Amino acid sequence: MVDAVIVVPLLAFLGVVTVALVTGGVTLGVQLTKWKSDNQRLWYWNRQLVDHIYRGSPPPPPAPPAGLFD
């Protein structure tokens, strides 16, 4: 039989690795959601700037969306 001296540290190591992978996956999901939101706001602002220039509107250009550069 496998000794408890080997099994307990092995299970502890596997538990730590599992927790690290789950935590990394959650963090990645949160960051991807934030990056997508920022990308959509940046695209919208870019579209406003292009339209502003194309129409020959006077200064000032449109302001960036709230929270874009936070």
Buried (B, 14 or more C-beta within 10 A) or exposed (E): EEEEEEEEEEEEEEEEEEEEEEEEEEEEEEEEEEEEEBEEBBEBBEEBEEEBEEEEEEEEEEEBBEEEEE
